[in-house]
Amino acid sequence: IAPYILSKLTALTGNPHLRSFLCPGRPEVDIGCSLAQKRSILVNLAKGQLGEIVAALAGAVVSTKLFAALMSRCGRTDRPSPPVRIFFDEFQTYATPALAQLLSEGRKTGAAVTLASQDLTSNGGSERRGDLAGTILSNVGNLIAFRLGPADARLLTDWYGSESLAARDFMSLADYTFLARLMKNGCPTTPSFGCIPNGGRR
């Protein structure tokens, strides 16, 4: 049965990007040490270069290692752990239960997490991911939404908690305009409109 088993591993061993990621020739980055030293870590998971499957697997491995490194800081009493800012772009590509745990327990590790996604509703309801969208919305403090599709607009209308907002308000936002529900002193504020000056150009 060896050929059968090996054939299933071809997608891993035959991909040069994934092979170098899982079996690096040099020592891998120590995430815990980098956090303690306040160093920045940038992980490029461009699907155009890696492919969607490789990017998803690599992102899942990194997010799991990151969560483990953050949780190891909780038991330390010798010195306070420095705060950590984590940014996940297009996180739906590599969303895993570890990411959901990071959102649920990240505050006690001193982590501030920022998530960016093109589509929230694709993160909920599947057997593999569970209701990740529900976990995200239950644990985030600040919500910022640009123009949305119908499904996301209906979903966020309830979470913004304003009777004056309807799904069409999210769907009809102009370019570079957003709706924000921010936290102040531990309480959500009234949603407000905002705009990126000059369309984000400098």
C-alpha positions in Angstrom: 0.0 0.0 0.0 3.0 2.3 0.1 2.5 3.7 -3.5 -1.1 4.5 -2.6 0.0 6.4 0.5 2.8 8.2 -1.2 0.6 9.3 -4.0 -1.5 11.2 -1.5 1.5 13.1 -0.3 2.6 14.2 -3.7 0.6 17.5 -3.4 2.8 18.3 -0.3 6.2 16.9 -1.3 6.0 18.0 -4.9 5.2 21.6 -4.2 8.5 23.6 -3.8 6.8 26.3 -1.7 5.2 23.9 0.7 8.2 21.7 0.9 10.4 24.6 1.9 7.8 25.7 4.4 7.2 22.4 6.1 10.8 21.2 5.9 12.9 24.3 5.9 16.7 24.1 5.3 17.3 26.8 7.8 15.9 27.3 11.4 12.3 28.4 11.3 11.2 31.7 12.8 10.7 31.4 16.6 7.3 33.2 16.9 7.4 33.3 20.7 10.9 34.8 20.8 9.9 37.4 18.2 6.9 38.4 20.2 9.0 38.8 23.3 11.6 41.0 21.5 8.8 43.1 19.9 9.9 42.1 16.4 7.7 42.3 13.4 6.8 39.1 11.4 5.4 39.4 7.9 4.0 36.2 6.3 3.3 36.5 2.6 0.6 34.1 1.5 -0.1 35.4 -2.0 -2.4 32.9 -3.6 -1.2 34.0 -7.0 2.3 32.7 -6.2 1.6 29.8 -3.8 -1.8 28.6 -5.0 -5.0 28.5 -2.9 -4.4 25.1 -1.2 -0.8 25.9 -0.2 -1.7 29.4 1.0 -4.6 27.9 3.1 -2.4 25.2 4.7 0.5 27.6 5.4 -1.8 30.2 6.9 -3.4 27.5 9.1 0.0 26.4 10.4 1.2 29.9 11.1 -2.0 30.9 12.9 -1.9 27.8 15.0 1.8 28.4 16.0 0.9 32.1 16.7 -1.9 31.1 19.0 0.3 28.6 20.9 3.0 31.3 21.3 0.4 33.7 22.7 -1.1 31.2 25.1 2.3 30.4 26.5 2.6 34.0 27.7 -0.4 33.7 30.0 1.4 31.6 32.6 4.4 33.9 33.0 4.6 36.1 36.1 8.2 37.3 35.9 7.4 40.2 33.7 4.4 41.6 31.9 4.1 40.6 28.3 4.2 43.4 25.7 1.1 43.9 23.7 0.9 42.3 20.3 -0.9 43.6 17.2 -1.9 41.0 14.6 -3.3 41.7 11.2 -4.9 39.0 9.1 -5.7 40.1 5.5 -8.1 37.9 3.5 -8.3 35.7 6.6 -11.1 33.6 5.1 -8.4 31.8 3.1 -6.9 30.2 6.1 -9.7 30.5 8.7 -9.4 27.6 11.2 -10.6 26.7 14.7 -7.3 28.1 16.0 -8.2 31.5 14.6 -11.6 31.3 16.4 -9.8 30.4 19.6 -7.5 33.4 19.2 -10.5 35.7 18.9 -12.2 34.2 21.9 -9.1 34.1 24.2 -6.8 36.7 22.6 -7.5 39.5 25.1 -5.9 37.7 28.0 -2.7 37.2 26.0 -2.5 40.9 25.2 -3.2 40.5 21.5 -5.1 43.0 19.4 -6.4 41.3 16.3 -7.5 43.0 13.1 -9.3 41.0 10.5 -10.0 42.0 6.9 -12.2 40.0 4.5 -14.0 40.4 1.3 -16.9 38.2 2.4 -18.1 37.3 5.9 -20.9 34.9 5.1 -18.5 32.4 3.4 -16.9 31.8 6.8 -20.0 30.4 8.5 -22.1 27.3 8.3 -19.8 24.8 6.8 -18.9 21.6 8.5 -15.2 22.3 8.3 -15.3 25.8 9.7 -18.4 25.9 11.8 -20.0 29.2 12.4 -16.7 31.2 12.3 -18.5 34.4 11.3 -20.6 34.2 14.4 -17.5 33.7 16.5 -15.9 36.7 14.9 -18.8 39.0 15.4 -19.3 37.9 19.0 -15.8 38.8 20.0 -14.8 41.9 18.0 -15.0 45.3 19.4 -14.8 47.6 16.4 -16.7 46.9 13.2 -15.9 48.7 9.9 -17.8 47.8 6.8 -17.4 49.1 3.2 -20.0 48.4 0.5 -21.5 44.9 1.1 -23.4 42.3 -0.8 -27.0 41.4 0.3 -26.0 38.4 2.5 -23.4 40.3 4.5 -25.5 43.4 4.7 -28.4 41.5 6.3 -26.0 39.8 8.7 -24.3 43.0 9.9 -27.6 45.0 10.2 -28.3 43.2 13.4 -24.8 43.5 14.8 -24.6 47.2 14.3 -27.6 47.5 16.6 -29.3 50.6 15.1 -32.9 50.7 14.2 -32.2 53.4 11.7 -29.9 51.2 9.6 -31.1 48.8 7.0 -29.3 46.3 4.7 -29.7 48.8 1.8 -27.5 51.3 3.7 -24.6 48.9 3.6 -25.3 47.9 0.0 -25.4 51.5 -1.3 -22.2 52.9 0.3 -20.1 54.9 -2.1 -16.5 54.0 -2.9 -14.1 54.6 0.0 -17.0 55.2 2.3 -17.7 53.0 5.3 -20.0 52.4 8.3 -18.3 52.1 11.6 -19.5 50.7 15.0 -16.7 51.5 17.5 -16.2 50.7 21.1 -15.8 53.5 23.7 -15.2 52.7 27.4 -16.3 49.2 26.8 -19.6 50.1 25.2 -20.5 50.2 21.5 -21.2 53.7 20.1 -23.8 54.7 17.6 -22.8 53.7 14.1 -21.5 56.5 12.0 -20.4 57.0 8.4 -16.8 57.7 7.5 -14.7 58.3 4.3 -11.1 57.6 3.3 -9.7 61.0 2.1 -8.6 61.0 -1.5 -9.5 57.3 -1.8 -6.5 56.3 0.2 -4.1 57.9 -2.2 -1.3 60.1 -0.9 
